[in-house]
Amino acid sequence: MPGSSPRGCPASLLLDNDRVINGPVSEEKPICSAKGCHADAVWVLAWNNPKLHTPERRKTWLACEEHREHLSQFLGVRGFLKDVVPLGEWESGSPAS
C-alpha cells in the first residue's frame, strides 16, 4: 500500500533516501529505513520474499530504536523477516546468536 510501507533497499545497506551501498558501511552514517525517518540506524533487519528470492538471499532494511519493532512486525506478518542484528555486528560479519 502506498505510503504505509517502509523504504526498501536491494540486498544492501540504505544510506539515505535513494542511495545504497554494498558491503561495509562507509564513513556516512546509515539511516533508518522507516518512511520519513532520518534517525541513525542501529539495527539490520535481514529478510527475503520466498516467492521471489532463493532461501539464502538476504535483503536488508535498517532501523533506529524507535522503528525496529514496527519494521520487524511489517516483515514478520508477511513471513519475510529472517533475522534482526545490531548494525555493528552485521558490519563486522559476526554470526547472529
Phi and psi restraints in degrees (range 20) as a CNS / XPLOR table:
assign (resid 1 and name C) (resid 2 and name N)
       (resid 2 and name CA) (resid 2 and name C) 1.0 -57.3 20.0 2
assign (resid 2 and name N) (resid 2 and name CA)
       (resid 2 and name C) (resid 3 and name N) 1.0 136.2 20.0 2
assign (resid 2 and name C) (resid 3 and name N)
       (resid 3 and name CA) (resid 3 and name C) 1.0 83.8 20.0 2
assign (resid 3 and name N) (resid 3 and name CA)
       (resid 3 and name C) (resid 4 and name N) 1.0 -13.9 20.0 2
assign (resid 3 and name C) (resid 4 and name N)
       (resid 4 and name CA) (resid 4 and name C) 1.0 -103.4 20.0 2
assign (resid 4 and name N) (resid 4 and name CA)
       (resid 4 and name C) (resid 5 and name N) 1.0 -18.6 20.0 2
assign (resid 4 and name C) (resid 5 and name N)
       (resid 5 and name CA) (resid 5 and name C) 1.0 -96.0 20.0 2
assign (resid 5 and name N) (resid 5 and name CA)
       (resid 5 and name C) (resid 6 and name N) 1.0 150.8 20.0 2
assign (resid 5 and name C) (resid 6 and name N)
       (resid 6 and name CA) (resid 6 and name C) 1.0 -72.9 20.0 2
assign (resid 6 and name N) (resid 6 and name CA)
       (resid 6 and name C) (resid 7 and name N) 1.0 165.6 20.0 2
assign (resid 6 and name C) (resid 7 and name N)
       (resid 7 and name CA) (resid 7 and name C) 1.0 -65.1 20.0 2
assign (resid 7 and name N) (resid 7 and name CA)
       (resid 7 and name C) (resid 8 and name N) 1.0 135.9 20.0 2
assign (resid 7 and name C) (resid 8 and name N)
       (resid 8 and name CA) (resid 8 and name C) 1.0 -94.9 20.0 2
assign (resid 8 and name N) (resid 8 and name CA)
       (resid 8 and name C) (resid 9 and name N) 1.0 166.2 20.0 2
assign (resid 8 and name C) (resid 9 and name N)
       (resid 9 and name CA) (resid 9 and name C) 1.0 -146.2 20.0 2
assign (resid 9 and name N) (resid 9 and name CA)
       (resid 9 and name C) (resid 10 and name N) 1.0 135.0 20.0 2
assign (resid 9 and name C) (resid 10 and name N)
       (resid 10 and name CA) (resid 10 and name C) 1.0 -76.5 20.0 2
assign (resid 10 and name N) (resid 10 and name CA)
       (resid 10 and name C) (resid 11 and name N) 1.0 97.9 20.0 2
assign (resid 10 and name C) (resid 11 and name N)
       (resid 11 and name CA) (resid 11 and name C) 1.0 45.7 20.0 2
assign (resid 11 and name N) (resid 11 and name CA)
       (resid 11 and name C) (resid 12 and name N) 1.0 31.0 20.0 2
assign (resid 11 and name C) (resid 12 and name N)
       (resid 12 and name CA) (resid 12 and name C) 1.0 -144.2 20.0 2
assign (resid 12 and name N) (resid 12 and name CA)
       (resid 12 and name C) (resid 13 and name N) 1.0 -177.3 20.0 2
assign (resid 12 and name C) (resid 13 and name N)
       (resid 13 and name CA) (resid 13 and name C) 1.0 -98.0 20.0 2
assign (resid 13 and name N) (resid 13 and name CA)
       (resid 13 and name C) (resid 14 and name N) 1.0 131.7 20.0 2
assign (resid 13 and name C) (resid 14 and name N)
       (resid 14 and name CA) (resid 14 and name C) 1.0 -82.4 20.0 2
assign (resid 14 and name N) (resid 14 and name CA)
       (resid 14 and name C) (resid 15 and name N) 1.0 130.1 20.0 2
assign (resid 14 and name C) (resid 15 and name N)
       (resid 15 and name CA) (resid 15 and name C) 1.0 -104.6 20.0 2
assign (resid 15 and name N) (resid 15 and name CA)
       (resid 15 and name C) (resid 16 and name N) 1.0 -38.5 20.0 2
assign (resid 15 and name C) (resid 16 and name N)
       (resid 16 and name CA) (resid 16 and name C) 1.0 -152.0 20.0 2
assign (resid 16 and name N) (resid 16 and name CA)
       (resid 16 and name C) (resid 17 and name N) 1.0 -165.2 20.0 2
assign (resid 16 and name C) (resid 17 and name N)
       (resid 17 and name CA) (resid 17 and name C) 1.0 -48.9 20.0 2
assign (resid 17 and name N) (resid 17 and name CA)
       (resid 17 and name C) (resid 18 and name N) 1.0 -36.6 20.0 2
assign (resid 17 and name C) (resid 18 and name N)
       (resid 18 and name CA) (resid 18 and name C) 1.0 -142.1 20.0 2
assign (resid 18 and name N) (resid 18 and name CA)
       (resid 18 and name C) (resid 19 and name N) 1.0 11.8 20.0 2
assign (resid 18 and name C) (resid 19 and name N)
       (resid 19 and name CA) (resid 19 and name C) 1.0 -106.8 20.0 2
assign (resid 19 and name N) (resid 19 and name CA)
       (resid 19 and name C) (resid 20 and name N) 1.0 135.8 20.0 2
assign (resid 19 and name C) (resid 20 and name N)
       (resid 20 and name CA) (resid 20 and name C) 1.0 -125.9 20.0 2
assign (resid 20 and name N) (resid 20 and name CA)
       (resid 20 and name C) (resid 21 and name N) 1.0 155.5 20.0 2
assign (resid 20 and name C) (resid 21 and name N)
       (resid 21 and name CA) (resid 21 and name C) 1.0 -127.2 20.0 2
assign (resid 21 and name N) (resid 21 and name CA)
       (resid 21 and name C) (resid 22 and name N) 1.0 156.3 20.0 2
assign (resid 21 and name C) (resid 22 and name N)
       (resid 22 and name CA) (resid 22 and name C) 1.0 -105.6 20.0 2
assign (resid 22 and name N) (resid 22 and name CA)
       (resid 22 and name C) (resid 23 and name N) 1.0 143.9 20.0 2
assign (resid 22 and name C) (resid 23 and name N)
       (resid 23 and name CA) (resid 23 and name C) 1.0 83.0 20.0 2
assign (resid 23 and name N) (resid 23 and name CA)
       (resid 23 and name C) (resid 24 and name N) 1.0 -155.2 20.0 2
assign (resid 23 and name C) (resid 24 and name N)
       (resid 24 and name CA) (resid 24 and name C) 1.0 -62.1 20.0 2
assign (resid 24 and name N) (resid 24 and name CA)
       (resid 24 and name C) (resid 25 and name N) 1.0 151.2 20.0 2
assign (resid 24 and name C) (resid 25 and name N)
       (resid 25 and name CA) (resid 25 and name C) 1.0 -70.1 20.0 2
assign (resid 25 and name N) (resid 25 and name CA)
       (resid 25 and name C) (resid 26 and name N) 1.0 138.8 20.0 2
assign (resid 25 and name C) (resid 26 and name N)
       (resid 26 and name CA) (resid 26 and name C) 1.0 -78.9 20.0 2
assign (resid 26 and name N) (resid 26 and name CA)
       (resid 26 and name C) (resid 27 and name N) 1.0 -165.9 20.0 2
assign (resid 26 and name C) (resid 27 and name N)
       (resid 27 and name CA) (resid 27 and name C) 1.0 -67.5 20.0 2
assign (resid 27 and name N) (resid 27 and name CA)
       (resid 27 and name C) (resid 28 and name N) 1.0 -22.9 20.0 2
assign (resid 27 and name C) (resid 28 and name N)
       (resid 28 and name CA) (resid 28 and name C) 1.0 -70.3 20.0 2
assign (resid 28 and name N) (resid 28 and name CA)
       (resid 28 and name C) (resid 29 and name N) 1.0 146.0 20.0 2
assign (resid 28 and name C) (resid 29 and name N)
       (resid 29 and name CA) (resid 29 and name C) 1.0 -81.4 20.0 2
assign (resid 29 and name N) (resid 29 and name CA)
       (resid 29 and name C) (resid 30 and name N) 1.0 128.5 20.0 2
assign (resid 29 and name C) (resid 30 and name N)
       (resid 30 and name CA) (resid 30 and name C) 1.0 -69.7 20.0 2
assign (resid 30 and name N) (resid 30 and name CA)
       (resid 30 and name C) (resid 31 and name N) 1.0 145.6 20.0 2
assign (resid 30 and name C) (resid 31 and name N)
       (resid 31 and name CA) (resid 31 and name C) 1.0 -114.7 20.0 2
assign (resid 31 and name N) (resid 31 and name CA)
       (resid 31 and name C) (resid 32 and name N) 1.0 162.7 20.0 2
assign (resid 31 and name C) (resid 32 and name N)
       (resid 32 and name CA) (resid 32 and name C) 1.0 -61.2 20.0 2
assign (resid 32 and name N) (resid 32 and name CA)
       (resid 32 and name C) (resid 33 and name N) 1.0 142.6 20.0 2
assign (resid 32 and name C) (resid 33 and name N)
       (resid 33 and name CA) (resid 33 and name C) 1.0 -83.0 20.0 2
assign (resid 33 and name N) (resid 33 and name CA)
       (resid 33 and name C) (resid 34 and name N) 1.0 -6.9 20.0 2
assign (resid 33 and name C) (resid 34 and name N)
       (resid 34 and name CA) (resid 34 and name C) 1.0 -64.0 20.0 2
assign (resid 34 and name N) (resid 34 and name CA)
       (resid 34 and name C) (resid 35 and name N) 1.0 138.4 20.0 2
assign (resid 34 and name C) (resid 35 and name N)
       (resid 35 and name CA) (resid 35 and name C) 1.0 -56.0 20.0 2
assign (resid 35 and name N) (resid 35 and name CA)
       (resid 35 and name C) (resid 36 and name N) 1.0 126.4 20.0 2
assign (resid 35 and name C) (resid 36 and name N)
       (resid 36 and name CA) (resid 36 and name C) 1.0 81.6 20.0 2
assign (resid 36 and name N) (resid 36 and name CA)
       (resid 36 and name C) (resid 37 and name N) 1.0 -5.8 20.0 2
assign (resid 36 and name C) (resid 37 and name N)
       (resid 37 and name CA) (resid 37 and name C) 1.0 -88.5 20.0 2
assign (resid 37 and name N) (resid 37 and name CA)
       (resid 37 and name C) (resid 38 and name N) 1.0 137.5 20.0 2
assign (resid 37 and name C) (resid 38 and name N)
       (resid 38 and name CA) (resid 38 and name C) 1.0 -123.2 20.0 2
assign (resid 38 and name N) (resid 38 and name CA)
       (resid 38 and name C) (resid 39 and name N) 1.0 18.3 20.0 2
assign (resid 38 and name C) (resid 39 and name N)
       (resid 39 and name CA) (resid 39 and name C) 1.0 -74.8 20.0 2
assign (resid 39 and name N) (resid 39 and name CA)
       (resid 39 and name C) (resid 40 and name N) 1.0 154.7 20.0 2
assign (resid 39 and name C) (resid 40 and name N)
       (resid 40 and name CA) (resid 40 and name C) 1.0 -62.3 20.0 2
assign (resid 40 and name N) (resid 40 and name CA)
       (resid 40 and name C) (resid 41 and name N) 1.0 137.1 20.0 2
assign (resid 40 and name C) (resid 41 and name N)
       (resid 41 and name CA) (resid 41 and name C) 1.0 -80.2 20.0 2
assign (resid 41 and name N) (resid 41 and name CA)
       (resid 41 and name C) (resid 42 and name N) 1.0 141.4 20.0 2
assign (resid 41 and name C) (resid 42 and name N)
       (resid 42 and name CA) (resid 42 and name C) 1.0 -128.7 20.0 2
assign (resid 42 and name N) (resid 42 and name CA)
       (resid 42 and name C) (resid 43 and name N) 1.0 -6.4 20.0 2
assign (resid 42 and name C) (resid 43 and name N)
       (resid 43 and name CA) (resid 43 and name C) 1.0 -129.1 20.0 2
assign (resid 43 and name N) (resid 43 and name CA)
       (resid 43 and name C) (resid 44 and name N) 1.0 147.3 20.0 2
assign (resid 43 and name C) (resid 44 and name N)
       (resid 44 and name CA) (resid 44 and name C) 1.0 -113.3 20.0 2
assign (resid 44 and name N) (resid 44 and name CA)
       (resid 44 and name C) (resid 45 and name N) 1.0 125.9 20.0 2
assign (resid 44 and name C) (resid 45 and name N)
       (resid 45 and name CA) (resid 45 and name C) 1.0 -105.0 20.0 2
assign (resid 45 and name N) (resid 45 and name CA)
       (resid 45 and name C) (resid 46 and name N) 1.0 109.0 20.0 2
assign (resid 45 and name C) (resid 46 and name N)
       (resid 46 and name CA) (resid 46 and name C) 1.0 -91.0 20.0 2
assign (resid 46 and name N) (resid 46 and name CA)
       (resid 46 and name C) (resid 47 and name N) 1.0 133.7 20.0 2
assign (resid 46 and name C) (resid 47 and name N)
       (resid 47 and name CA) (resid 47 and name C) 1.0 -151.6 20.0 2
assign (resid 47 and name N) (resid 47 and name CA)
       (resid 47 and name C) (resid 48 and name N) 1.0 167.5 20.0 2
assign (resid 47 and name C) (resid 48 and name N)
       (resid 48 and name CA) (resid 48 and name C) 1.0 -155.6 20.0 2
assign (resid 48 and name N) (resid 48 and name CA)
       (resid 48 and name C) (resid 49 and name N) 1.0 157.0 20.0 2
assign (resid 48 and name C) (resid 49 and name N)
       (resid 49 and name CA) (resid 49 and name C) 1.0 -100.4 20.0 2
assign (resid 49 and name N) (resid 49 and name CA)
       (resid 49 and name C) (resid 50 and name N) 1.0 108.9 20.0 2
assign (resid 49 and name C) (resid 50 and name N)
       (resid 50 and name CA) (resid 50 and name C) 1.0 -61.5 20.0 2
assign (resid 50 and name N) (resid 50 and name CA)
       (resid 50 and name C) (resid 51 and name N) 1.0 -18.8 20.0 2
assign (resid 50 and name C) (resid 51 and name N)
       (resid 51 and name CA) (resid 51 and name C) 1.0 -78.2 20.0 2
assign (resid 51 and name N) (resid 51 and name CA)
       (resid 51 and name C) (resid 52 and name N) 1.0 -20.1 20.0 2
assign (resid 51 and name C) (resid 52 and name N)
       (resid 52 and name CA) (resid 52 and name C) 1.0 -114.6 20.0 2
assign (resid 52 and name N) (resid 52 and name CA)
       (resid 52 and name C) (resid 53 and name N) 1.0 -29.2 20.0 2
assign (resid 52 and name C) (resid 53 and name N)
       (resid 53 and name CA) (resid 53 and name C) 1.0 -116.3 20.0 2
assign (resid 53 and name N) (resid 53 and name CA)
       (resid 53 and name C) (resid 54 and name N) 1.0 151.4 20.0 2
assign (resid 53 and name C) (resid 54 and name N)
       (resid 54 and name CA) (resid 54 and name C) 1.0 -66.8 20.0 2
assign (resid 54 and name N) (resid 54 and name CA)
       (resid 54 and name C) (resid 55 and name N) 1.0 155.2 20.0 2
assign (resid 54 and name C) (resid 55 and name N)
       (resid 55 and name CA) (resid 55 and name C) 1.0 -57.0 20.0 2
assign (resid 55 and name N) (resid 55 and name CA)
       (resid 55 and name C) (resid 56 and name N) 1.0 -32.2 20.0 2
assign (resid 55 and name C) (resid 56 and name N)
       (resid 56 and name CA) (resid 56 and name C) 1.0 -83.8 20.0 2
assign (resid 56 and name N) (resid 56 and name CA)
       (resid 56 and name C) (resid 57 and name N) 1.0 -13.8 20.0 2
assign (resid 56 and name C) (resid 57 and name N)
       (resid 57 and name CA) (resid 57 and name C) 1.0 -69.4 20.0 2
assign (resid 57 and name N) (resid 57 and name CA)
       (resid 57 and name C) (resid 58 and name N) 1.0 138.0 20.0 2
assign (resid 57 and name C) (resid 58 and name N)
       (resid 58 and name CA) (resid 58 and name C) 1.0 -128.8 20.0 2
assign (resid 58 and name N) (resid 58 and name CA)
       (resid 58 and name C) (resid 59 and name N) 1.0 125.7 20.0 2
assign (resid 58 and name C) (resid 59 and name N)
       (resid 59 and name CA) (resid 59 and name C) 1.0 -100.2 20.0 2
assign (resid 59 and name N) (resid 59 and name CA)
       (resid 59 and name C) (resid 60 and name N) 1.0 161.8 20.0 2
assign (resid 59 and name C) (resid 60 and name N)
       (resid 60 and name CA) (resid 60 and name C) 1.0 -133.5 20.0 2
assign (resid 60 and name N) (resid 60 and name CA)
       (resid 60 and name C) (resid 61 and name N) 1.0 144.2 20.0 2
assign (resid 60 and name C) (resid 61 and name N)
       (resid 61 and name CA) (resid 61 and name C) 1.0 -120.7 20.0 2
assign (resid 61 and name N) (resid 61 and name CA)
       (resid 61 and name C) (resid 62 and name N) 1.0 151.6 20.0 2
assign (resid 61 and name C) (resid 62 and name N)
       (resid 62 and name CA) (resid 62 and name C) 1.0 -107.0 20.0 2
assign (resid 62 and name N) (resid 62 and name CA)
       (resid 62 and name C) (resid 63 and name N) 1.0 150.4 20.0 2
assign (resid 62 and name C) (resid 63 and name N)
       (resid 63 and name CA) (resid 63 and name C) 1.0 -140.5 20.0 2
assign (resid 63 and name N) (resid 63 and name CA)
       (resid 63 and name C) (resid 64 and name N) 1.0 143.3 20.0 2
assign (resid 63 and name C) (resid 64 and name N)
       (resid 64 and name CA) (resid 64 and name C) 1.0 -84.7 20.0 2
assign (resid 64 and name N) (resid 64 and name CA)
       (resid 64 and name C) (resid 65 and name N) 1.0 174.5 20.0 2
assign (resid 64 and name C) (resid 65 and name N)
       (resid 65 and name CA) (resid 65 and name C) 1.0 -57.9 20.0 2
assign (resid 65 and name N) (resid 65 and name CA)
       (resid 65 and name C) (resid 66 and name N) 1.0 -43.1 20.0 2
assign (resid 65 and name C) (resid 66 and name N)
       (resid 66 and name CA) (resid 66 and name C) 1.0 -63.6 20.0 2
assign (resid 66 and name N) (resid 66 and name CA)
       (resid 66 and name C) (resid 67 and name N) 1.0 -35.7 20.0 2
assign (resid 66 and name C) (resid 67 and name N)
       (resid 67 and name CA) (resid 67 and name C) 1.0 -103.0 20.0 2
assign (resid 67 and name N) (resid 67 and name CA)
       (resid 67 and name C) (resid 68 and name N) 1.0 -1.3 20.0 2
assign (resid 67 and name C) (resid 68 and name N)
       (resid 68 and name CA) (resid 68 and name C) 1.0 -56.1 20.0 2
assign (resid 68 and name N) (resid 68 and name CA)
       (resid 68 and name C) (resid 69 and name N) 1.0 -49.1 20.0 2
assign (resid 68 and name C) (resid 69 and name N)
       (resid 69 and name CA) (resid 69 and name C) 1.0 -65.4 20.0 2
assign (resid 69 and name N) (resid 69 and name CA)
       (resid 69 and name C) (resid 70 and name N) 1.0 -44.5 20.0 2
assign (resid 69 and name C) (resid 70 and name N)
       (resid 70 and name CA) (resid 70 and name C) 1.0 -61.0 20.0 2
assign (resid 70 and name N) (resid 70 and name CA)
       (resid 70 and name C) (resid 71 and name N) 1.0 -48.8 20.0 2
assign (resid 70 and name C) (resid 71 and name N)
       (resid 71 and name CA) (resid 71 and name C) 1.0 -65.6 20.0 2
assign (resid 71 and name N) (resid 71 and name CA)
       (resid 71 and name C) (resid 72 and name N) 1.0 -38.2 20.0 2
assign (resid 71 and name C) (resid 72 and name N)
       (resid 72 and name CA) (resid 72 and name C) 1.0 -62.9 20.0 2
assign (resid 72 and name N) (resid 72 and name CA)
       (resid 72 and name C) (resid 73 and name N) 1.0 -42.5 20.0 2
assign (resid 72 and name C) (resid 73 and name N)
       (resid 73 and name CA) (resid 73 and name C) 1.0 -65.2 20.0 2
assign (resid 73 and name N) (resid 73 and name CA)
       (resid 73 and name C) (resid 74 and name N) 1.0 -41.3 20.0 2
assign (resid 73 and name C) (resid 74 and name N)
       (resid 74 and name CA) (resid 74 and name C) 1.0 -56.5 20.0 2
assign (resid 74 and name N) (resid 74 and name CA)
       (resid 74 and name C) (resid 75 and name N) 1.0 -47.7 20.0 2
assign (resid 74 and name C) (resid 75 and name N)
       (resid 75 and name CA) (resid 75 and name C) 1.0 -73.9 20.0 2
assign (resid 75 and name N) (resid 75 and name CA)
       (resid 75 and name C) (resid 76 and name N) 1.0 -37.6 20.0 2
assign (resid 75 and name C) (resid 76 and name N)
       (resid 76 and name CA) (resid 76 and name C) 1.0 -63.9 20.0 2
assign (resid 76 and name N) (resid 76 and name CA)
       (resid 76 and name C) (resid 77 and name N) 1.0 -43.6 20.0 2
assign (resid 76 and name C) (resid 77 and name N)
       (resid 77 and name CA) (resid 77 and name C) 1.0 -66.2 20.0 2
assign (resid 77 and name N) (resid 77 and name CA)
       (resid 77 and name C) (resid 78 and name N) 1.0 -20.1 20.0 2
assign (resid 77 and name C) (resid 78 and name N)
       (resid 78 and name CA) (resid 78 and name C) 1.0 -92.6 20.0 2
assign (resid 78 and name N) (resid 78 and name CA)
       (resid 78 and name C) (resid 79 and name N) 1.0 -4.3 20.0 2
assign (resid 78 and name C) (resid 79 and name N)
       (resid 79 and name CA) (resid 79 and name C) 1.0 75.9 20.0 2
assign (resid 79 and name N) (resid 79 and name CA)
       (resid 79 and name C) (resid 80 and name N) 1.0 21.3 20.0 2
assign (resid 79 and name C) (resid 80 and name N)
       (resid 80 and name CA) (resid 80 and name C) 1.0 -95.2 20.0 2
assign (resid 80 and name N) (resid 80 and name CA)
       (resid 80 and name C) (resid 81 and name N) 1.0 -29.2 20.0 2
assign (resid 80 and name C) (resid 81 and name N)
       (resid 81 and name CA) (resid 81 and name C) 1.0 -68.9 20.0 2
assign (resid 81 and name N) (resid 81 and name CA)
       (resid 81 and name C) (resid 82 and name N) 1.0 127.8 20.0 2
assign (resid 81 and name C) (resid 82 and name N)
       (resid 82 and name CA) (resid 82 and name C) 1.0 -111.0 20.0 2
assign (resid 82 and name N) (resid 82 and name CA)
       (resid 82 and name C) (resid 83 and name N) 1.0 -34.0 20.0 2
assign (resid 82 and name C) (resid 83 and name N)
       (resid 83 and name CA) (resid 83 and name C) 1.0 -163.2 20.0 2
assign (resid 83 and name N) (resid 83 and name CA)
       (resid 83 and name C) (resid 84 and name N) 1.0 150.2 20.0 2
assign (resid 83 and name C) (resid 84 and name N)
       (resid 84 and name CA) (resid 84 and name C) 1.0 -126.3 20.0 2
assign (resid 84 and name N) (resid 84 and name CA)
       (resid 84 and name C) (resid 85 and name N) 1.0 119.7 20.0 2
assign (resid 84 and name C) (resid 85 and name N)
       (resid 85 and name CA) (resid 85 and name C) 1.0 -132.1 20.0 2
assign (resid 85 and name N) (resid 85 and name CA)
       (resid 85 and name C) (resid 86 and name N) 1.0 140.5 20.0 2
assign (resid 85 and name C) (resid 86 and name N)
       (resid 86 and name CA) (resid 86 and name C) 1.0 -57.9 20.0 2
assign (resid 86 and name N) (resid 86 and name CA)
       (resid 86 and name C) (resid 87 and name N) 1.0 141.6 20.0 2
assign (resid 86 and name C) (resid 87 and name N)
       (resid 87 and name CA) (resid 87 and name C) 1.0 -54.6 20.0 2
assign (resid 87 and name N) (resid 87 and name CA)
       (resid 87 and name C) (resid 88 and name N) 1.0 -43.9 20.0 2
assign (resid 87 and name C) (resid 88 and name N)
       (resid 88 and name CA) (resid 88 and name C) 1.0 -61.6 20.0 2
assign (resid 88 and name N) (resid 88 and name CA)
       (resid 88 and name C) (resid 89 and name N) 1.0 -38.2 20.0 2
assign (resid 88 and name C) (resid 89 and name N)
       (resid 89 and name CA) (resid 89 and name C) 1.0 -67.7 20.0 2
assign (resid 89 and name N) (resid 89 and name CA)
       (resid 89 and name C) (resid 90 and name N) 1.0 -41.5 20.0 2
assign (resid 89 and name C) (resid 90 and name N)
       (resid 90 and name CA) (resid 90 and name C) 1.0 -62.2 20.0 2
assign (resid 90 and name N) (resid 90 and name CA)
       (resid 90 and name C) (resid 91 and name N) 1.0 -45.0 20.0 2
assign (resid 90 and name C) (resid 91 and name N)
       (resid 91 and name CA) (resid 91 and name C) 1.0 -63.9 20.0 2
assign (resid 91 and name N) (resid 91 and name CA)
       (resid 91 and name C) (resid 92 and name N) 1.0 -36.8 20.0 2
assign (resid 91 and name C) (resid 92 and name N)
       (resid 92 and name CA) (resid 92 and name C) 1.0 -79.9 20.0 2
assign (resid 92 and name N) (resid 92 and name CA)
       (resid 92 and name C) (resid 93 and name N) 1.0 -12.2 20.0 2
assign (resid 92 and name C) (resid 93 and name N)
       (resid 93 and name CA) (resid 93 and name C) 1.0 81.0 20.0 2
assign (resid 93 and name N) (resid 93 and name CA)
       (resid 93 and name C) (resid 94 and name N) 1.0 10.2 20.0 2
assign (resid 93 and name C) (resid 94 and name N)
       (resid 94 and name CA) (resid 94 and name C) 1.0 -66.6 20.0 2
assign (resid 94 and name N) (resid 94 and name CA)
       (resid 94 and name C) (resid 95 and name N) 1.0 139.5 20.0 2
assign (resid 94 and name C) (resid 95 and name N)
       (resid 95 and name CA) (resid 95 and name C) 1.0 -67.6 20.0 2
assign (resid 95 and name N) (resid 95 and name CA)
       (resid 95 and name C) (resid 96 and name N) 1.0 144.2 20.0 2
assign (resid 95 and name C) (resid 96 and name N)
       (resid 96 and name CA) (resid 96 and name C) 1.0 -70.8 20.0 2
assign (resid 96 and name N) (resid 96 and name CA)
       (resid 96 and name C) (resid 97 and name N) 1.0 146.8 20.0 2
